[in-house]
Amino acid sequence: MIRIEITSEPVNVRSGNKDGKQWSRREQPAYVHTGHAYPARFLISLGDTGTPYAPGTYTLDPKSLAVGQYGDLQIARVLHLTPVKA
């Protein structure tokens, strides 16, 4: 089981203009527990309208995984998390 921890709700919003098109990206900090002594920090992309995750412990939802056109395992750009029940 991949364990992901959200410690706060603030969302970072980055935006800009590329080739005349406006873009924005909403991200929330999280930590993934990989079996090492300390979890690794990463950013979860929330998409344009995604609701931030509440602080807590989550697992990676199977909707976040796909098989690519060459049979390789891929992780979606926008992750879906499932809360871990205490």
N, CA, C and O atoms as a GROMACS GRO file, in nm:
protein
  344
    1MET      N    1   0.085  -0.117   0.000
    1MET     CA    2   0.000   0.000   0.000
    1MET      C    3   0.090   0.124   0.000
    1MET      O    4   0.183   0.134   0.080
    2ILE      N    5   0.062   0.216  -0.087
    2ILE     CA    6   0.133   0.343  -0.092
    2ILE      C    7   0.062   0.439   0.003
    2ILE      O    8  -0.056   0.469  -0.016
    3ARG      N    9   0.136   0.486   0.104
    3ARG     CA   10   0.076   0.576   0.204
    3ARG      C   11   0.118   0.719   0.173
    3ARG      O   12   0.237   0.749   0.159
    4ILE      N   13   0.018   0.807   0.163
    4ILE     CA   14   0.041   0.949   0.134
    4ILE      C   15  -0.019   1.029   0.248
    4ILE      O   16  -0.131   1.003   0.291
    5GLU      N   17   0.056   1.127   0.295
    5GLU     CA   18   0.012   1.208   0.408
    5GLU      C   19  -0.001   1.354   0.366
    5GLU      O   20   0.090   1.413   0.307
    6ILE      N   21  -0.118   1.411   0.397
    6ILE     CA   22  -0.142   1.553   0.376
    6ILE      C   23  -0.136   1.619   0.513
    6ILE      O   24  -0.206   1.576   0.605
    7THR      N   25  -0.054   1.722   0.528
    7THR     CA   26  -0.038   1.786   0.659
    7THR      C   27  -0.108   1.921   0.669
    7THR      O   28  -0.130   1.970   0.779
    8SER      N   29  -0.142   1.981   0.555
    8SER     CA   30  -0.211   2.111   0.558
    8SER      C   31  -0.291   2.128   0.430
    8SER      O   32  -0.267   2.060   0.330
    9GLU      N   33  -0.386   2.221   0.434
    9GLU     CA   34  -0.475   2.242   0.319
    9GLU      C   35  -0.434   2.352   0.223
    9GLU      O   36  -0.493   2.359   0.115
   10PRO      N   37  -0.339   2.440   0.253
   10PRO     CA   38  -0.311   2.550   0.159
   10PRO      C   39  -0.275   2.498   0.020
   10PRO      O   40  -0.204   2.398   0.005
   11VAL      N   41  -0.325   2.567  -0.079
   11VAL     CA   42  -0.300   2.531  -0.219
   11VAL      C   43  -0.211   2.638  -0.281
   11VAL      O   44  -0.236   2.757  -0.267
   12ASN      N   45  -0.107   2.594  -0.350
   12ASN     CA   46  -0.021   2.684  -0.424
   12ASN      C   47  -0.079   2.700  -0.563
   12ASN      O   48  -0.110   2.602  -0.630
   13VAL      N   49  -0.094   2.824  -0.608
   13VAL     CA   50  -0.144   2.850  -0.742
   13VAL      C   51  -0.033   2.917  -0.821
   13VAL      O   52   0.018   3.022  -0.783
   14ARG      N   53   0.004   2.854  -0.931
   14ARG     CA   54   0.103   2.912  -1.021
   14ARG      C   55   0.033   2.940  -1.153
   14ARG      O   56  -0.050   2.861  -1.198
   15SER      N   57   0.066   3.052  -1.214
   15SER     CA   58   0.004   3.084  -1.342
   15SER      C   59   0.105   3.157  -1.430
   15SER      O   60   0.207   3.206  -1.383
   16GLY      N   61   0.073   3.164  -1.556
   16GLY     CA   62   0.160   3.232  -1.649
   16GLY      C   63   0.097   3.240  -1.786
   16GLY      O   64  -0.022   3.214  -1.805
   17ASN      N   65   0.180   3.277  -1.882
   17ASN     CA   66   0.135   3.293  -2.019
   17ASN      C   67   0.239   3.225  -2.108
   17ASN      O   68   0.357   3.260  -2.104
   18LYS      N   69   0.196   3.129  -2.186
   18LYS     CA   70   0.287   3.061  -2.277
   18LYS      C   71   0.228   3.064  -2.417
   18LYS      O   72   0.117   3.016  -2.440
   19ASP      N   73   0.302   3.119  -2.507
   19ASP     CA   74   0.259   3.130  -2.648
   19ASP      C   75   0.122   3.198  -2.659
   19ASP      O   76   0.039   3.160  -2.742
   20GLY      N   77   0.101   3.300  -2.576
   20GLY     CA   78  -0.023   3.376  -2.582
   20GLY      C   79  -0.141   3.311  -2.512
   20GLY      O   80  -0.253   3.363  -2.518
   21LYS      N   81  -0.119   3.198  -2.444
   21LYS     CA   82  -0.228   3.130  -2.373
   21LYS      C   83  -0.202   3.136  -2.224
   21LYS      O   84  -0.092   3.105  -2.177
   22GLN      N   85  -0.303   3.176  -2.149
   22GLN     CA   86  -0.294   3.178  -2.003
   22GLN      C   87  -0.303   3.037  -1.949
   22GLN      O   88  -0.378   2.955  -2.001
   23TRP      N   89  -0.227   3.007  -1.844
   23TRP     CA   90  -0.234   2.877  -1.779
   23TRP      C   91  -0.226   2.898  -1.628
   23TRP      O   92  -0.171   2.997  -1.581
   24SER      N   93  -0.279   2.804  -1.556
   24SER     CA   94  -0.266   2.805  -1.410
   24SER      C   95  -0.258   2.661  -1.362
   24SER      O   96  -0.312   2.569  -1.424
   25ARG      N   97  -0.191   2.644  -1.251
   25ARG     CA   98  -0.175   2.510  -1.193
   25ARG      C   99  -0.195   2.521  -1.043
   25ARG      O  100  -0.132   2.603  -0.977
   26ARG      N  101  -0.285   2.437  -0.990
   26ARG     CA  102  -0.313   2.434  -0.847
   26ARG      C  103  -0.249   2.309  -0.789
   26ARG      O  104  -0.272   2.198  -0.836
   27GLU      N  105  -0.166   2.329  -0.684
   27GLU     CA  106  -0.092   2.218  -0.624
   27GLU      C  107  -0.104   2.222  -0.472
   27GLU      O  108  -0.118   2.329  -0.412
   28GLN      N  109  -0.098   2.105  -0.413
   28GLN     CA  110  -0.102   2.093  -0.267
   28GLN      C  111   0.016   2.006  -0.223
   28GLN      O  112   0.039   1.900  -0.280
   29PRO      N  113   0.091   2.050  -0.122
   29PRO     CA  114   0.203   1.970  -0.076
   29PRO      C  115   0.156   1.842  -0.005
   29PRO      O  116   0.053   1.841   0.063
   30ALA      N  117   0.233   1.735  -0.023
   30ALA     CA  118   0.202   1.606   0.039
   30ALA      C  119   0.333   1.531   0.062
   30ALA      O  120   0.439   1.573   0.015
   31TYR      N  121   0.324   1.422   0.135
   31TYR     CA  122   0.441   1.338   0.163
   31TYR      C  123   0.407   1.194   0.131
   31TYR      O  124   0.300   1.145   0.167
   32VAL      N  125   0.497   1.125   0.063
   32VAL     CA  126   0.477   0.984   0.031
   32VAL      C  127   0.576   0.902   0.114
   32VAL      O  128   0.695   0.933   0.120
   33HIS      N  129   0.525   0.799   0.177
   33HIS     CA  130   0.607   0.710   0.259
   33HIS      C  131   0.654   0.596   0.170
   33HIS      O  132   0.573   0.516   0.122
   34THR      N  133   0.785   0.591   0.147
   34THR     CA  134   0.842   0.494   0.054
   34THR      C  135   0.920   0.382   0.122
   34THR      O  136   0.984   0.302   0.054
   35GLY      N  137   0.915   0.376   0.254
   35GLY     CA  138   0.989   0.274   0.326
   35GLY      C  139   1.123   0.322   0.379
   35GLY      O  140   1.192   0.249   0.450
   36HIS      N  141   1.160   0.445   0.345
   36HIS     CA  142   1.284   0.503   0.396
   36HIS      C  143   1.258   0.564   0.534
   36HIS      O  144   1.145   0.564   0.582
   37ALA      N  145   1.361   0.614   0.597
   37ALA     CA  146   1.348   0.671   0.732
   37ALA      C  147   1.254   0.790   0.734
   37ALA      O  148   1.184   0.812   0.834
   38TYR      N  149   1.250   0.869   0.626
   38TYR     CA  150   1.166   0.989   0.621
   38TYR      C  151   1.083   0.987   0.493
   38TYR      O  152   1.128   0.938   0.389
   39PRO      N  153   0.961   1.041   0.500
   39PRO     CA  154   0.880   1.048   0.378
   39PRO      C  155   0.936   1.152   0.281
   39PRO      O  156   1.008   1.243   0.321
   40ALA      N  157   0.903   1.138   0.153
   40ALA     CA  158   0.947   1.232   0.049
   40ALA      C  159   0.835   1.331   0.019
   40ALA      O  160   0.720   1.292  -0.002
   41ARG      N  161   0.870   1.460   0.018
   41ARG     CA  162   0.773   1.565  -0.013
   41ARG      C  163   0.753   1.572  -0.164
   41ARG      O  164   0.847   1.560  -0.242
   42PHE      N  165   0.627   1.593  -0.205
   42PHE     CA  166   0.596   1.614  -0.346
   42PHE      C  167   0.472   1.702  -0.355
   42PHE      O  168   0.411   1.733  -0.253
   43LEU      N  169   0.434   1.742  -0.475
   43LEU     CA  170   0.317   1.827  -0.496
   43LEU      C  171   0.210   1.749  -0.571
   43LEU      O  172   0.239   1.686  -0.673
   44ILE      N  173   0.088   1.753  -0.520
   44ILE     CA  174  -0.026   1.691  -0.587
   44ILE      C  175  -0.091   1.797  -0.674
   44ILE      O  176  -0.129   1.903  -0.624
   45SER      N  177  -0.105   1.769  -0.802
   45SER     CA  178  -0.176   1.860  -0.892
   45SER      C  179  -0.326   1.841  -0.870
   45SER      O  180  -0.376   1.729  -0.874
   46LEU      N  181  -0.395   1.952  -0.846
   46LEU     CA  182  -0.540   1.946  -0.820
   46LEU      C  183  -0.622   1.978  -0.944
   46LEU      O  184  -0.745   1.981  -0.936
   47GLY      N  185  -0.560   2.000  -1.055
   47GLY     CA  186  -0.634   2.037  -1.175
   47GLY      C  187  -0.686   2.179  -1.162
   47GLY      O  188  -0.644   2.252  -1.073
   48ASP      N  189  -0.774   2.218  -1.249
   48ASP     CA  190  -0.825   2.356  -1.250
   48ASP      C  191  -0.923   2.383  -1.137
   48ASP      O  192  -0.925   2.493  -1.082
   49THR      N  193  -1.003   2.284  -1.101
   49THR     CA  194  -1.110   2.309  -1.003
   49THR      C  195  -1.110   2.210  -0.888
   49THR      O  196  -1.205   2.207  -0.809
   50GLY      N  197  -1.006   2.129  -0.875
   50GLY     CA  198  -1.004   2.026  -0.772
   50GLY      C  199  -1.006   2.082  -0.631
   50GLY      O  200  -0.942   2.184  -0.602
   51THR      N  201  -1.079   2.016  -0.545
   51THR     CA  202  -1.087   2.055  -0.404
   51THR      C  203  -0.964   2.004  -0.331
   51THR      O  204  -0.925   1.889  -0.351
   52PRO      N  205  -0.902   2.087  -0.247
   52PRO     CA  206  -0.786   2.039  -0.171
   52PRO      C  207  -0.823   1.924  -0.078
   52PRO      O  208  -0.937   1.915  -0.032
   53TYR      N  209  -0.727   1.838  -0.052
   53TYR     CA  210  -0.748   1.729   0.041
   53TYR      C  211  -0.732   1.779   0.184
   53TYR      O  212  -0.645   1.862   0.212
   54ALA      N  213  -0.815   1.729   0.275
   54ALA     CA  214  -0.804   1.763   0.417
   54ALA      C  215  -0.682   1.693   0.474
   54ALA      O  216  -0.642   1.588   0.425
   55PRO      N  217  -0.621   1.750   0.578
   55PRO     CA  218  -0.508   1.682   0.642
   55PRO      C  219  -0.548   1.541   0.685
   55PRO      O  220  -0.657   1.519   0.736
   56GLY      N  221  -0.458   1.446   0.663
   56GLY     CA  222  -0.483   1.307   0.698
   56GLY      C  223  -0.395   1.213   0.620
   56GLY      O  224  -0.303   1.256   0.550
   57THR      N  225  -0.425   1.084   0.632
   57THR     CA  226  -0.349   0.980   0.563
   57THR      C  227  -0.436   0.920   0.454
   57THR      O  228  -0.554   0.893   0.474
   58TYR      N  229  -0.375   0.898   0.339
   58TYR     CA  230  -0.446   0.850   0.221
   58TYR      C  231  -0.366   0.739   0.154
   58TYR      O  232  -0.248   0.720   0.181
   59THR      N  233  -0.434   0.665   0.065
   59THR     CA  234  -0.366   0.572  -0.024
   59THR      C  235  -0.395   0.617  -0.167
   59THR      O  236  -0.488   0.694  -0.192
   60LEU      N  237  -0.316   0.568  -0.259
   60LEU     CA  238  -0.335   0.601  -0.400
   60LEU      C  239  -0.452   0.521  -0.454
   60LEU      O  240  -0.451   0.398  -0.450
   61ASP      N  241  -0.552   0.590  -0.504
   61ASP     CA  242  -0.670   0.525  -0.561
   61ASP      C  243  -0.633   0.457  -0.693
   61ASP      O  244  -0.554   0.513  -0.769
   62PRO      N  245  -0.687   0.338  -0.721
   62PRO     CA  246  -0.657   0.271  -0.847
   62PRO      C  247  -0.688   0.355  -0.972
   62PRO      O  248  -0.630   0.330  -1.078
   63LYS      N  249  -0.779   0.454  -0.961
   63LYS     CA  250  -0.809   0.542  -1.074
   63LYS      C  251  -0.686   0.622  -1.116
   63LYS      O  252  -0.682   0.677  -1.227
   64SER      N  253  -0.586   0.630  -1.029
   64SER     CA  254  -0.464   0.706  -1.059
   64SER      C  255  -0.366   0.628  -1.144
   64SER      O  256  -0.264   0.683  -1.187
   65LEU      N  257  -0.393   0.500  -1.170
   65LEU     CA  258  -0.302   0.416  -1.246
   65LEU      C  259  -0.362   0.380  -1.381
   65LEU      O  260  -0.484   0.367  -1.396
   66ALA      N  261  -0.275   0.363  -1.479
   66ALA     CA  262  -0.319   0.324  -1.613
   66ALA      C  263  -0.207   0.245  -1.679
   66ALA      O  264  -0.092   0.252  -1.638
   67VAL      N  265  -0.242   0.170  -1.782
   67VAL     CA  266  -0.143   0.100  -1.862
   67VAL      C  267  -0.127   0.181  -1.991
   67VAL      O  268  -0.224   0.208  -2.061
   68GLY      N  269  -0.002   0.219  -2.020
   68GLY     CA  270   0.027   0.301  -2.138
   68GLY      C  271   0.018   0.221  -2.267
   68GLY      O  272  -0.006   0.100  -2.266
   69GLN      N  273   0.036   0.290  -2.378
   69GLN     CA  274   0.020   0.227  -2.509
   69GLN      C  275   0.126   0.120  -2.536
   69GLN      O  276   0.107   0.036  -2.623
   70TYR      N  277   0.237   0.123  -2.461
   70TYR     CA  278   0.341   0.022  -2.479
   70TYR      C  279   0.341  -0.082  -2.366
   70TYR      O  280   0.437  -0.157  -2.351
   71GLY      N  281   0.233  -0.086  -2.287
   71GLY     CA  282   0.219  -0.185  -2.181
   71GLY      C  283   0.288  -0.146  -2.051
   71GLY      O  284   0.301  -0.229  -1.961
   72ASP      N  285   0.331  -0.020  -2.039
   72ASP     CA  286   0.398   0.024  -1.918
   72ASP      C  287   0.298   0.083  -1.819
   72ASP      O  288   0.193   0.133  -1.859
   73LEU      N  289   0.330   0.076  -1.692
   73LEU     CA  290   0.245   0.131  -1.587
   73LEU      C  291   0.268   0.280  -1.578
   73LEU      O  292   0.382   0.326  -1.573
   74GLN      N  293   0.160   0.356  -1.576
   74GLN     CA  294   0.169   0.501  -1.568
   74GLN      C  295   0.086   0.553  -1.453
   74GLN      O  296  -0.015   0.493  -1.415
   75ILE      N  297   0.130   0.665  -1.397
   75ILE     CA  298   0.055   0.733  -1.292
   75ILE      C  299  -0.002   0.860  -1.352
   75ILE      O  300   0.068   0.934  -1.421
   76ALA      N  301  -0.129   0.886  -1.326
   76ALA     CA  302  -0.198   1.001  -1.383
   76ALA      C  303  -0.137   1.132  -1.334
   76ALA      O  304  -0.080   1.139  -1.225
   77ARG      N  305  -0.150   1.236  -1.416
   77ARG     CA  306  -0.102   1.369  -1.378
   77ARG      C  307  -0.179   1.423  -1.258
   77ARG      O  308  -0.122   1.485  -1.169
   78VAL      N  309  -0.310   1.400  -1.257
   78VAL     CA  310  -0.394   1.440  -1.144
   78VAL      C  311  -0.423   1.314  -1.063
   78VAL      O  312  -0.492   1.224  -1.109
   79LEU      N  313  -0.368   1.308  -0.940
   79LEU     CA  314  -0.385   1.191  -0.855
   79LEU      C  315  -0.521   1.189  -0.788
   79LEU      O  316  -0.580   1.294  -0.760
   80HIS      N  317  -0.570   1.070  -0.762
   80HIS     CA  318  -0.691   1.050  -0.684
   80HIS      C  319  -0.651   0.975  -0.559
   80HIS      O  320  -0.588   0.869  -0.566
   81LEU      N  321  -0.687   1.029  -0.443
   81LEU     CA  322  -0.651   0.968  -0.316
   81LEU      C  323  -0.773   0.916  -0.243
   81LEU      O  324  -0.882   0.973  -0.253
   82THR      N  325  -0.755   0.807  -0.168
   82THR     CA  326  -0.861   0.748  -0.086
   82THR      C  327  -0.818   0.758   0.059
   82THR      O  328  -0.709   0.714   0.094
   83PRO      N  329  -0.904   0.814   0.147
   83PRO     CA  330  -0.867   0.826   0.288
   83PRO      C  331  -0.847   0.688   0.352
   83PRO      O  332  -0.918   0.592   0.320
   84VAL      N  333  -0.750   0.679   0.442
   84VAL     CA  334  -0.727   0.557   0.520
   84VAL      C  335  -0.817   0.564   0.642
   84VAL      O  336  -0.815   0.661   0.717
   85LYS      N  337  -0.895   0.458   0.662
   85LYS     CA  338  -0.984   0.456   0.778
   85LYS      C  339  -0.906   0.417   0.901
   85LYS      O  340  -0.828   0.322   0.899
   86ALA      N  341  -0.927   0.492   1.008
   86ALA     CA  342  -0.852   0.467   1.134
   86ALA      C  343  -0.899   0.343   1.204
   86ALA      O  344  -0.848   0.308   1.310
   0.00000   0.00000   0.00000
